[in-house]
Amino acid sequence: MENVMDNSGLDILIEGGTLLTMSESMNVIENPAIGIKDGRIAFVVQKKDVPGKDTYTAKTVLNASGSVIMPGLINTHTHLPMVCFRGLADDLPLMEWLNNHIFPAEARFVNRDMVYAGSMLAIAEMILSGTTMFCDAYFYESSVARAAVDSGMRAVVSQGFIDLPKQNDPVKIVDIAETFIKKWQEKAPLIIPSLACHSPYTCSPETLACIKDVARKNGVLYNIHVSETKEEVAIINERFGKRPVPYLRDINVLDDLTLAVHCIWLDDDEIEMLHECDVKVSHNPESNMKLAAGCAHVPIMIKKGITVGLGTDGCASNNDLDMFGEMATAARIHKVIRMDPTVMDAKTVLRMATISGAKALGIEDQTGSIEPGKYADIIIVDMDKPHLTPLYNCYSQLVYAASGSDVKTSIIGGNIVMHERKLLHIDVPSLMREVRTIAHAIAENSFSGG
Amino acid sequence: MENVMDNSGLDILIEGGTLLTMSESMNVIENPAIGIKDGRIAFVVQKKDVPGKDTYTAKTVLNASGSVIMPGLINTHTHLPMVCFRGLADDLPLMEWLNNHIFPAEARFVNRDMVYAGSMLAIAEMILSGTTMFCDAYFYESSVARAAVDSGMRAVVSQGFIDLPKQNDPVKIVDIAETFIKKWQEKAPLIIPSLACHSPYTCSPETLACIKDVARKNGVLYNIHVSETKEEVAIINERFGKRPVPYLRDINVLDDLTLAVHCIWLDDDEIEMLHECDVKVSHNPESNMKLAAGCAHVPIMIKKGITVGLGTDGCASNNDLDMFGEMATAARIHKVIRMDPTVMDAKTVLRMATISGAKALGIEDQTGSIEPGKYADIIIVDMDKPHLTPLYNCYSQLVYAASGSDVKTSIIGGNIVMHERKLLHIDVPSLMREVRTIAHAIAENSFSGG
């Protein structure tokens, strides 16, 4: 795409600092100027080369000196409303955590209002820590979508399906899926509808296949948890006589618009199969560590050419949504697991959290890097701080030393949603009050053993 | 120790919020009042029970509502001046990193001024992220000690010894060790001198033993890196026909004032031996992961009753000094390594970063918990933030969701060193300028292949 400039002026001009474009060539520009108009990036040049600089006007000029300008981070796997369960039950065996804490709390407290409030709070946390886009699946997903619209956050929202407690009627779920897609396609480009089947072990082959059919017909993403635990692999093996990935391939749900989440317990053949089918992977290392699920073979996947995006998972198993922390963990965990300090270098990890995340969600032509024509999904990270000094290498510094609280400005589709650490479209104090009221009821219920 | 109150007034009174005392009983007080006088904690009570509250005065009153009050974090292993090498060389094989980047940079750029400036910057970062005490070893350690004195930071500073490039003269090093101890004992209680031998594989048995003798005679801590890599175990085995821990025991350097750092490649007998000798351990998970060194069997050590403190290691291998991040990593890494989500629960990890750290350094009677009579080494963490909402469990929230930037006030020995994120005794901008100048020279040298 080319730099474009007419004489009618810019919405935003960002000047100064260091620009990490995260483009294919990983172009880095010192002292850049980035023009933003109608939600998109109009030009990316060195400040001295701004096109027509003597004649144009910009409504807002942002000075980024002492800062890094980079694409907003993309969180490829979330269950936003679970912020309401943050810290409710930790350090427990997986089944006790799920059956005695999370499932009962969900059964009793999840409703439209809780989902909306939880999503808004999660979005506040995400914007404050540099995330400009997420991919979510939860109950009442339309309320997640509304929260994204109301806060100006870019989102892939997934209508989810699960055959628990009983098998779904295929006619009904196809209708639900199609209705959801139509409804939310109207809110493009901020909202991108998609579909999710919970997992191979909680959905029947009929549900998995018919929802994939709807996804294919509508050209939307299909999310599915795959092989998060050893146990599920055994379940699928027992039921179908094969491991999860060949099973999913054989029922024809694997293609380039399938996002397989976790992918921890894969053998070499399964990794090869994901690559052949061009399936995308969402890697959630902090959740996987905290739940003792395991550690996906991400360095091998990336080497093979599989697109891997980064995600936090829900807040009950993380317990935050800070993609900077997630990057640091992703960079460190694979080194010690593989006993090789050269794997998952900082550049690779930063790509995973930006352009590879966009690829994983099928929208790399629109976001994930700072290039003319793409949406202006941009963050400015303040590097003028003791813990970010000195600065030899921006990639290393962002991955190993920066944290979400170093982000000073966040722009989504040309809309400044956070500046100088203040959220511009969210009333944080009243939102925190609302979630605390919900949490109070959950805690009373939980601690009384009810 | 008992609550004490006379009528002459307090220096500081902290009121409101939630107090995690981190005492033996893990007492938690809602809406507490903590009185501070002459650098020490005078009383810890509920606000309604403040002794003589109608008559006393406090020079400074800190309102901690919406916050957690807790002991300052104790970083049990640092090489502070290495902040100057933060991000200089990452994602490299260990020997390439050391031999081609770190050692040449140290040989050429380490001097008194660099050590002082680097230490000041590291202390700024540490105070801003809730650390109130560290244990350090590096070249020109007196300059580290001076930085601690000048910034009001509590520190164990270690005169280090290494038999590289050649064997030291025992008479000389005993003299150096004794001179260092005498010099810095004068700056008690803020500064606590100690001694460090680099490792069993870089120090001769004579040096290891004669420095331990000086440490014993003077009642000071003896630091040593132990079994950070598999390779060192093989070296010791080859040289002495035994593994590192029995070797160190046999030359009589293991006792309750020995702090063994890393301790990754220990077998069961060695863990038992550390326990028998009451040796303390410093666990540095982020550095160990990033360098692909391995993961210490900390859950087993703690279960056995070994005191394990937490540390960040130097900034060239981490790359930050944020003990909150280190806690989150410590809590998560062992769960996935042991495939058990119940190990290293949040309380255990928070103890490791506070009272167990104090025990590891041999000063648990003076700091590490908030109890009357101890030094007022206290931090106030602002919990009124989206990523810390809702709040079911303070321990979980601090370990899994909080970050260093949530600390709003830091007090060391009754001296407020940081308030509302502003450092009160350090000129941060001029310090960052100075370190950038040093880094500029390092980068020029490094990148030109010199």
Interface residues (C-beta under 8 A of the other chain):
Chain A: V83 C84 R86 G87 L88 D90 D91 L92 P93 L94 W97 L121 A124 E125 L128 S129 E286 N288 M289 K290 L291 A292 A293 G294 C295 N318 N319 D320 L321 D322 G325 A328 T329 A331 R332 I333 K335 V336 R338 M339 D340 P341 T342 M344 D345 A346 D384 P386 H387 T389 P390 L391 Y392 N393 S396 Q397 Y400 A401 S403 G404 S405 D406 V428 L431 M432 V435 R436 I438 A439 H440 A443
Chain B: V83 C84 R86 G87 L88 D90 D91 L92 P93 L94 W97 L121 A124 E125 L128 S129 E286 N288 M289 K290 L291 A292 A293 G294 C295 N318 N319 D320 L321 D322 G325 A328 T329 A331 R332 I333 K335 V336 R338 M339 D340 P341 T342 M344 D345 A346 D384 P386 H387 T389 P390 L391 Y392 N393 S396 Q397 Y400 A401 S403 G404 S405 D406 V428 L431 M432 V435 R436 I438 A439 H440 A443
